[in-house]
Amino acid sequence: MSLSRTYILCPGQGAQIVGMGKELYYASPAAKAVFDEADQLLDFKLSAICFDGPQSRLDQTDVSQPALYVTGVASFRAAVEAGALDAAAITAYAGLSLGEYTALHLAGAIGFADGLRLVSRRGKFMQEAAVAQPGGMVAIIGGDEAAARKICAEAGGGGVLVPANFNAPGQIVLSGDKAACDRAVKAAEAAGLRAMPLAVAGAFHSPLMQSAAQRMKEELAKARIVAPATPVYSNVTAQTHGDSEGKASAAESIKRLLADQIVQPVRWDQTMTALVGLGEARFIELSPGRTLAGLAKRINRRLVVEENAGFKPKVTA
C-alpha cells in the first residue's frame, strides 16, 4: 500500500556514536560532499571525530551538535541519491531539539553553511553556559506531565528544576541544578516512579541556559532564514512554524522559537502524537541510531519508523 504522507525525523543530542556517517561517506558521493564541506567550513576536522572518535570528544556539546546536523543532512542526501527517498514527496519535517535545525535546512528554510554555523555557535554557547552554571538532567519514567511538575515543585527547593523534554508517554526529562536533580530522584522514587540521572553536560532546556539563549537570539537575528518550503514542526509549540503567525512572518517566528527552544521544554511527545493522529504515514529517522524510533514505539507500538529510508550503504573503502 502506498502511503500519501512521509515524515522525516531528525535526531538530537544524545544520538551521537563513534563511526556515525563513515559508511555513508565511503558509499555515497552526496554524503561525502556534505562532510567535506563541513570540514572546510569548521575550524576542526569534524569527519575525523565522527568516524574515529574519541567518544569523549564527540560527546562534547560543541562537537556533537554540528556532528549530528552534518550526519543527518548527509544521510538524507545519500538516500535521495540512491533513489530510496523522493525529496519532493516529503509531507513534513520534525527534529528533536538540535534536530530542528536539520529539519529546517532540509525544508529549505536555512542554507547548509548557515545552519552549520548556527548549530556550531549553539553548541559552543550551551557548553559555556553549562560550565558557568553547572546542572543536570533526570529522566522520570512512568509519570505524566502533572506528576513531573509535582516533583519539580517538591524537589526544587528554591533552585531550578523544570520539565525539559516531553519525549513520550511516561518518559519526561527534568532539568535543573544538581542539588535539585538529586532531590528529584528521591521524590520520584517516593511517588512510585523510576528516576534515572542522565550523563549530560548541563541543564539543557532550562533557565540555566538563559545566557546561551540570549547569545543565540543575537546570532539568529543576523541569519538568513526564510519560510520553509515544506512544513517543519517547532519543539516549543508542537505545531508547524507559521501556524499562528502566518507565512509572511514565519521566518521571524522561526528565529524567535529557536532561541526560546534553548530554555523551553521540547514537546516531542505532542509533536509525534499529532503526526500519528493524522493517519497512516511513512516515518523515516535520519542517521545515526534509532533513538526516535524507540520513542515512537511508546506512542504507538505498531508504528514503524524506517532507518534512513531503508538505504543501506555498502562500504568499499
C-alpha positions in Angstrom: 0.0 0.0 0.0 1.4 3.4 -1.0 1.2 6.0 1.8 0.3 9.5 0.9 2.3 11.2 3.8 6.0 10.9 4.5 7.6 12.5 7.7 11.3 12.9 8.2 12.5 12.8 11.8 15.9 14.3 12.7 17.7 13.1 15.9 19.0 15.4 18.6 21.9 15.4 21.0 22.5 12.0 22.7 22.2 10.0 19.5 25.9 10.5 18.5 28.1 7.5 18.3 31.7 7.0 17.0 31.6 5.8 13.5 28.5 7.8 12.6 28.4 8.7 8.9 31.5 6.7 8.0 29.7 4.2 5.8 27.7 6.9 4.2 30.9 8.8 3.4 32.5 6.0 1.5 29.4 4.7 -0.2 27.7 8.0 -1.3 29.3 10.9 -3.2 26.5 13.1 -2.0 27.2 12.2 1.7 30.9 12.7 1.2 30.3 16.1 -0.2 28.4 17.1 2.9 31.2 16.0 5.3 33.9 17.5 3.1 32.1 20.9 3.0 31.7 20.8 6.8 35.4 20.1 7.3 36.2 23.1 5.2 33.8 25.4 7.0 34.7 24.4 10.6 38.0 25.1 12.4 38.4 21.4 13.1 38.0 18.2 11.1 34.5 17.1 12.1 34.6 13.9 9.9 37.6 12.5 11.8 35.8 12.8 15.1 32.6 11.4 13.8 34.3 8.4 12.2 37.1 7.7 14.7 36.3 9.5 17.9 37.2 9.5 20.7 33.6 9.3 22.1 34.5 11.7 24.9 35.2 14.4 22.3 32.2 13.6 20.2 30.0 13.8 23.3 31.1 17.4 24.0 28.2 19.7 23.1 30.2 22.0 20.8 31.1 18.9 18.6 28.0 16.7 19.0 25.6 19.3 17.7 27.4 20.1 14.4 28.2 16.3 14.1 24.5 15.3 14.3 23.5 18.1 11.9 26.0 17.1 9.3 25.4 13.4 9.6 21.6 13.9 9.3 22.0 16.0 6.2 24.4 13.5 4.7 22.1 10.6 5.4 19.2 12.4 3.7 21.2 13.3 0.6 22.6 9.8 0.4 19.1 8.3 0.5 17.9 10.7 -2.2 20.9 10.0 -4.4 20.2 6.2 -4.1 16.6 6.6 -5.0 15.4 5.4 -1.6 13.7 8.8 -0.9 11.9 11.4 -3.0 12.7 14.8 -1.5 9.7 16.3 -3.3 7.3 13.9 -1.6 8.1 14.9 2.0 5.0 16.0 3.9 6.7 17.5 6.9 9.9 17.5 8.9 10.4 17.3 12.7 13.6 17.3 14.7 14.3 16.7 18.4 16.0 19.8 19.9 19.2 20.3 17.8 17.5 18.2 15.1 15.1 21.0 14.4 17.9 22.8 12.7 18.5 19.8 10.5 14.8 19.7 9.7 14.7 23.4 8.8 17.7 23.1 6.5 16.2 20.1 4.6 12.9 22.0 4.3 14.6 25.0 2.6 14.5 27.5 5.5 18.2 27.6 6.2 21.2 27.1 3.9 23.6 24.3 4.8 26.5 26.6 5.7 24.3 29.0 7.7 22.8 26.0 9.5 26.2 24.6 10.3 27.3 28.0 11.7 24.2 28.3 13.8 24.5 24.8 15.3 28.2 25.3 16.0 27.5 28.5 17.9 24.6 26.9 19.6 26.8 24.0 20.8 29.5 26.4 21.9 27.1 28.7 23.8 25.3 25.8 25.6 28.7 24.3 26.5 29.8 27.6 28.0 26.5 28.1 29.8 26.8 24.6 31.3 30.3 25.4 32.6 29.2 28.7 34.1 26.1 27.3 35.8 26.5 23.5 36.4 23.4 21.5 36.3 22.0 18.1 35.3 19.0 16.2 33.9 16.9 13.4 35.3 14.6 11.1 33.3 11.3 10.3 35.0 9.8 7.0 33.8 6.1 6.2 34.4 4.6 9.6 35.2 2.7 12.2 33.2 3.2 16.0 33.0 1.2 16.6 36.2 3.4 14.2 38.1 6.6 15.7 36.7 5.5 19.2 37.7 4.6 18.0 41.1 8.1 16.5 41.5 9.6 19.9 40.4 7.6 21.7 43.0 8.5 19.3 45.7 12.2 18.9 44.9 13.0 22.4 43.6 14.0 23.7 47.0 14.4 27.3 45.8 16.7 26.1 43.0 16.0 25.5 39.3 14.1 22.3 38.4 11.7 22.2 35.4 10.4 19.7 32.8 12.8 19.8 29.8 11.8 17.1 27.5 8.4 15.5 26.9 9.8 12.6 25.0 7.0 10.1 25.0 4.1 9.0 27.2 5.6 8.0 30.6 9.0 9.5 29.7 9.7 13.1 30.8 13.1 14.6 31.5 13.6 17.2 34.2 16.4 19.7 34.1 18.0 22.0 36.8 20.8 22.5 39.2 22.5 19.4 40.5 21.1 19.5 44.1 17.5 19.8 42.8 18.1 16.9 40.4 19.4 14.8 43.3 16.2 15.6 45.2 14.1 14.9 42.2 15.4 11.3 42.1 14.3 10.7 45.7 10.9 12.5 45.1 10.2 10.4 42.0 11.0 7.1 43.8 8.8 8.1 46.7 6.0 8.6 44.2 6.5 5.1 42.8 8.2 6.3 39.7 11.6 5.4 38.2 14.2 8.1 38.0 17.4 8.0 36.0 20.1 10.7 36.1 21.4 11.4 32.6 25.1 11.8 31.6 24.8 15.3 30.1 27.0 18.4 30.2 24.4 20.7 31.7 20.8 21.6 32.5 19.6 21.9 28.9 16.2 23.4 28.1 16.0 25.1 31.5 16.5 28.7 32.8 20.2 27.8 33.4 20.7 28.1 29.7 19.4 31.7 29.5 22.8 33.1 28.6 23.1 30.7 25.7 19.5 31.6 24.6 20.3 35.3 24.6 23.5 34.8 22.5 21.7 32.6 20.1 19.0 35.2 19.7 21.7 37.6 18.5 23.1 35.1 16.1 19.7 34.2 14.7 18.9 37.9 14.2 21.8 38.0 11.7 21.0 34.7 10.0 19.3 34.4 6.6 16.2 32.3 7.3 13.1 32.1 5.1 9.8 30.4 5.4 10.3 26.6 4.8 9.0 25.1 1.5 7.8 22.1 3.5 6.2 22.3 7.0 8.5 21.9 9.9 7.4 21.3 13.5 8.6 23.5 16.3 9.8 21.9 19.5 8.3 24.8 21.6 4.8 24.7 20.2 4.5 21.2 18.7 2.9 23.0 15.7 4.4 23.8 12.3 6.3 27.1 12.1 4.0 29.8 10.9 0.8 28.2 12.2 -0.1 31.0 14.5 1.7 33.9 12.8 1.1 33.1 9.1 3.5 32.5 6.3 4.6 36.2 5.9 6.2 36.2 9.3 7.2 32.5 9.5 10.9 33.4 9.3 10.8 35.8 12.3 8.8 33.2 14.2 11.5 30.6 13.5 14.2 32.9 14.8 12.2 33.6 18.0 11.3 30.0 18.7 14.8 28.6 18.0 16.1 31.0 20.7 13.2 30.1 23.1 13.8 26.4 22.5 17.1 26.5 24.5 15.2 27.4 27.7 11.8 25.9 26.9 10.8 22.2 27.1 10.9 20.1 24.0 7.4 18.8 23.2 8.4 15.8 21.2 5.6 13.6 22.6 3.0 16.2 21.5 4.6 16.5 18.0 4.6 12.8 17.3 1.1 12.3 18.7 -0.1 15.0 16.3 1.6 13.3 13.4 0.4 9.8 14.3 -3.1 11.3 14.7 -3.2 12.4 11.1 -3.4 8.8 9.9 -1.2 6.2 8.2 2.1 7.6 7.0 5.7 6.7 6.3 8.1 7.7 9.1 11.8 8.0 8.4 14.5 8.6 11.0 17.8 10.0 9.7 21.2 8.7 10.8 22.6 8.0 13.3 20.8 5.4 15.5 17.3 4.5 16.4 16.6 6.9 19.3 13.4 8.4 17.8 12.1 5.1 16.6 12.3 3.9 20.2 10.3 6.9 21.5 7.8 6.4 18.7 7.0 2.9 20.0 5.9 4.4 23.3 3.3 6.4 21.4 2.1 3.6 19.2 3.5 0.1 19.4 2.5 -0.6 15.8 4.3 2.5 14.4 7.1 1.6 12.1 10.0 4.1 11.7 12.4 3.3 8.9 16.1 3.9 9.4 17.3 6.4 6.7 14.6 5.4 4.2 15.9 1.9 4.1 19.1 3.0 2.4 22.0 0.6 3.5 25.4 1.8 2.3 28.0 -0.7 1.2 31.5 0.4 2.3 34.1 0.0 -0.4 37.0 1.7 1.3 
